[in-house]
Amino acid sequence: MVLGKILVLTGSVLVLVGLIVWGGAHVGLTEKLGKLPGDIKIEGKNVTFYFPLATSILISLLMSLVLYFWRKLR
């Protein structure tokens, strides 16, 4: 019984995230997400190093807020 609820909740969250990413692509949000000020990109002759620091912090904050409110509602 509990496993079924977990699977339904996980599937619902995946569908919601998929819709947000799909909708964000139509608006142009996903193009800007990896190119925020604070993202580190170093280009050399034969190698490119890219670390999306600001993007990682933003996603971490958003996920923390979502989990915080989800725990409050339970």
Secondary structure, 3 states (H helix, E strand, C coil): CHHHHHHHHHHHHHHHHHHHHHHHHHHCHHHHHCCCCCCEEEECCCCEEEECHHHHHHHHHHHHHHHHHHHHHC
